Amino acid sequence: MEIDYTAVGAEIRELRKERRMLQEELAERIGVSVPHISNIENGKTKFSAQVLMDLACALEVTPDALLLTCGGQEGLYGRVLEEIDSVLSECTAEQMLLLGDLVQTTRKALEQYDQELKQKDEEKAKIS
């Protein structure tokens, strides 16, 4: 799966604006120039893994969130399905059944984790 730098840049721009952050502030936080931020947001330049990590930290998201959410939910869904299809094409029927069970178990664990995070956030909000 290739990185769509234009879509990633658009996601970075959207997150920056949601946080009411200027390009200047983001550039300062990650130690790059304002034109470099502009080029990233417009998909005109590729960037290093370190810059990706720094951007994610400054925008308070995970690096995979920047990469996977670009293109919206439909784009994410399509990319994930392509990746899964690629993996499954190399599996035996028995392996596919095991992977199916693993996916269901993981999904349930993630739902529980999300509920616990939500409860913690609600508790913090009550304290504030």
N, C-alpha and C positions, 0 to 999 in steps of 0.2 A: 504494500500500500504506500503510495507516494504522498508526500506532504503537499497540500494545496496551500502555498504560502499566501495567496490572495485571500482565501477564506480564513486562514489563521489570523492574518493581519486585520481583517474586518472584525473578527471576534475580539481581538485585543483592543481595537478602537472602541467597540461597543462596551466592553467591560470598563475601559478607562473613563468613558463618558458617564456610565452608570455611577461611577465613584466620584464624579465631578472633579476629575483630575485633568490638568492640562498636560499636553505633550511635554512641556518643559519640566513639570514635576516628575513625570514618569521617567524621562531621560535622566534626570538628576538621581532619582532613586536607584537606577540600575547602572549608572555610570557610563552612559553613551550620549551621543549628541542628539539634539532635537531633530536634525535632518535624518538621522538613522532611524529614530522612532517613526517619523513620517514615512520613510521608505518601507519599514516593516509593516505599518498599518495599511499601506497601499499595495503590498505584495510585490514591491519592486526589488526586494533584496532577500536573500536567504540569511538565516541567523544561526548561531552556534547553539549547542545544547545548553551552554552556560547562560547565554542570553535568554533562552526559553525559561530556564529555572529562575533567573532573576525577574523576568516579566511575571511569571506565575506568583512569585513571592510578593512582588509589589502590588499585584492586582488581587492578592489574597485568594488564589485558586490553585489547583494542582496543575502541573504541566500537562497531564493527559486531558484535563478539562479544556485547555486551550486547543489541543490538537483534535479532540474527539467531538467537540460541540460545533466546530465550524461546519457550515452548510446546514445548520438547523437540525432539528430532530430527525427529519426524513433523510438527510445526508448521513447522519450518524447511523441510523438504522440500516441503511443500504451498505455502508462500509463494514459494519459489524457482521451483517449477513454474508457479505463477500468473504470476509476473513474466516468465518465459521465454515462456510462451504469449502473453502480451500483446505482447511484442516480435516474436515470430515471426508473429503475425497480420498484421503490417504489412510483412512481407518477401516478396520474390519467391522462387520456387523456387531460383533460382541463389544468392540471398543466404542462404537457409536451408542450402544445401550448404556454402557458405563458413563460415557460423557453426558448423556441425557439425564441420568440420575444425579450426576455431579452438578449440572446446571441448575436443576430444581433445588437441590440442597443449598447451593450457593445463593440462589435468589431468595430463599427463605431466610438465610442468615443475613443477607443484606437488608431485607425488610425489617428484621429485628434490630439490626444496627441503626437503621434510619430512625426507628421509633425511639430507641434509647437516646440518640442525639437530639431528637425533637424534645424529649422530656427534659434533658439537661438544659437545652436552650430556654425552655419555658421556666425552669427553676431559676436560671440566671436572670431572666427578665423580671421575675417576681422580686428578686433580691435588689435589683437596681432601682 
